[in-house]
Amino acid sequence: MVSLRRSRTLKPRELPRVLKSLEVDEGIRVDGADAGLRMFVSKSHSGLFAIELVDKLARNRVSNESNIQYLNSVNDVLLHIRSNFKKEPSYYVY
């Protein structure tokens, strides 16, 4: 029998530690407090973090261009999150 893992809520102070230990088959969903934006963070086989920003209300991507960005470090990811969300978002590991 196969059981699917459920999303786990992260506290903001846990985020740096979880990002450092993120596996290729895991990801983090970042939901904005204002319900406008959602971000998905995953880690590639090469060790880069892949970030996708999605507009939940418009049900489409934020722009017509590819909005997947690749970042090198945990600090870069944290800065990217802070620059896109005005209020503290919610974090979920999947």
LUMDREN-609333 format. One record per residue (C-alpha): x, y, z negated; residue number from 1. Coordinates in Angstrom, 3 decimals. Layout:
<atoms>
<atom X="X" Y="Y" Z="Z" k="NUM"/>
...
</atoms>
This chain:
<atoms>
<atom X="0.000" Y="0.000" Z="0.000" k="1"/>
<atom X="1.349" Y="3.433" Z="0.970" k="2"/>
<atom X="0.537" Y="6.427" Z="-1.160" k="3"/>
<atom X="0.983" Y="9.969" Z="0.056" k="4"/>
<atom X="2.646" Y="12.472" Z="-2.233" k="5"/>
<atom X="0.632" Y="15.473" Z="-3.261" k="6"/>
<atom X="1.923" Y="19.019" Z="-3.197" k="7"/>
<atom X="3.546" Y="20.126" Z="-6.407" k="8"/>
<atom X="3.305" Y="23.724" Z="-7.596" k="9"/>
<atom X="6.614" Y="25.416" Z="-8.342" k="10"/>
<atom X="7.302" Y="28.190" Z="-10.801" k="11"/>
<atom X="9.243" Y="31.084" Z="-9.226" k="12"/>
<atom X="12.284" Y="30.367" Z="-11.412" k="13"/>
<atom X="12.394" Y="26.782" Z="-10.048" k="14"/>
<atom X="12.599" Y="27.882" Z="-6.418" k="15"/>
<atom X="16.405" Y="28.339" Z="-6.111" k="16"/>
<atom X="17.081" Y="24.905" Z="-7.640" k="17"/>
<atom X="14.514" Y="23.174" Z="-5.421" k="18"/>
<atom X="15.826" Y="24.906" Z="-2.293" k="19"/>
<atom X="19.359" Y="23.703" Z="-3.075" k="20"/>
<atom X="18.185" Y="20.104" Z="-3.387" k="21"/>
<atom X="15.638" Y="20.143" Z="-0.532" k="22"/>
<atom X="15.753" Y="16.999" Z="1.604" k="23"/>
<atom X="15.170" Y="16.916" Z="5.370" k="24"/>
<atom X="11.748" Y="15.254" Z="4.944" k="25"/>
<atom X="10.553" Y="17.803" Z="2.350" k="26"/>
<atom X="9.387" Y="21.374" Z="2.621" k="27"/>
<atom X="8.139" Y="24.337" Z="0.644" k="28"/>
<atom X="4.949" Y="26.220" Z="1.447" k="29"/>
<atom X="4.853" Y="29.837" Z="0.309" k="30"/>
<atom X="1.361" Y="31.346" Z="0.032" k="31"/>
<atom X="1.014" Y="35.094" Z="-0.285" k="32"/>
<atom X="-1.032" Y="36.436" Z="-3.187" k="33"/>
<atom X="-3.049" Y="38.612" Z="-0.794" k="34"/>
<atom X="-4.018" Y="35.566" Z="1.323" k="35"/>
<atom X="-2.565" Y="37.135" Z="4.469" k="36"/>
<atom X="0.671" Y="35.287" Z="5.047" k="37"/>
<atom X="1.983" Y="31.772" Z="4.646" k="38"/>
<atom X="5.586" Y="30.681" Z="5.070" k="39"/>
<atom X="6.969" Y="27.202" Z="5.567" k="40"/>
<atom X="10.554" Y="26.402" Z="4.580" k="41"/>
<atom X="12.346" Y="23.193" Z="5.516" k="42"/>
<atom X="15.934" Y="22.061" Z="5.872" k="43"/>
<atom X="17.425" Y="20.765" Z="9.104" k="44"/>
<atom X="19.878" Y="17.895" Z="9.441" k="45"/>
<atom X="22.630" Y="20.461" Z="9.962" k="46"/>
<atom X="21.899" Y="22.020" Z="6.563" k="47"/>
<atom X="20.279" Y="25.200" Z="7.873" k="48"/>
<atom X="16.961" Y="26.346" Z="6.435" k="49"/>
<atom X="14.140" Y="26.682" Z="8.995" k="50"/>
<atom X="11.571" Y="29.352" Z="8.112" k="51"/>
<atom X="8.219" Y="29.819" Z="9.870" k="52"/>
<atom X="5.912" Y="32.724" Z="9.035" k="53"/>
<atom X="2.180" Y="32.257" Z="9.798" k="54"/>
<atom X="-0.728" Y="34.708" Z="9.573" k="55"/>
<atom X="-3.474" Y="32.690" Z="7.837" k="56"/>
<atom X="-6.268" Y="35.171" Z="8.482" k="57"/>
<atom X="-5.681" Y="35.421" Z="12.230" k="58"/>
<atom X="-5.109" Y="31.647" Z="12.447" k="59"/>
<atom X="-2.153" Y="32.211" Z="14.723" k="60"/>
<atom X="1.474" Y="33.079" Z="14.537" k="61"/>
<atom X="2.522" Y="36.544" Z="13.464" k="62"/>
<atom X="3.879" Y="37.349" Z="16.916" k="63"/>
<atom X="3.903" Y="35.832" Z="20.363" k="64"/>
<atom X="7.640" Y="35.229" Z="20.134" k="65"/>
<atom X="9.073" Y="32.274" Z="18.289" k="66"/>
<atom X="8.995" Y="33.208" Z="14.645" k="67"/>
<atom X="11.054" Y="30.308" Z="13.404" k="68"/>
<atom X="14.265" Y="31.602" Z="11.912" k="69"/>
<atom X="17.271" Y="29.647" Z="10.745" k="70"/>
<atom X="19.052" Y="30.809" Z="7.613" k="71"/>
<atom X="22.338" Y="29.627" Z="6.117" k="72"/>
<atom X="21.872" Y="29.858" Z="2.371" k="73"/>
<atom X="19.438" Y="29.725" Z="-0.520" k="74"/>
<atom X="20.084" Y="33.427" Z="-1.139" k="75"/>
<atom X="19.156" Y="34.248" Z="2.470" k="76"/>
<atom X="15.885" Y="32.318" Z="2.062" k="77"/>
<atom X="15.063" Y="34.101" Z="-1.212" k="78"/>
<atom X="15.744" Y="37.502" Z="0.375" k="79"/>
<atom X="13.551" Y="36.592" Z="3.366" k="80"/>
<atom X="10.686" Y="35.615" Z="1.046" k="81"/>
<atom X="11.005" Y="38.842" Z="-0.965" k="82"/>
<atom X="11.072" Y="40.962" Z="2.190" k="83"/>
<atom X="7.839" Y="39.432" Z="3.549" k="84"/>
<atom X="5.682" Y="39.213" Z="0.417" k="85"/>
<atom X="4.812" Y="42.318" Z="-1.599" k="86"/>
<atom X="3.441" Y="40.393" Z="-4.582" k="87"/>
<atom X="4.871" Y="37.201" Z="-6.076" k="88"/>
<atom X="3.639" Y="34.335" Z="-3.864" k="89"/>
<atom X="2.764" Y="30.798" Z="-4.900" k="90"/>
<atom X="5.186" Y="27.967" Z="-4.076" k="91"/>
<atom X="4.360" Y="24.346" Z="-3.283" k="92"/>
<atom X="6.689" Y="21.435" Z="-2.507" k="93"/>
<atom X="5.389" Y="18.952" Z="0.034" k="94"/>
</atoms>
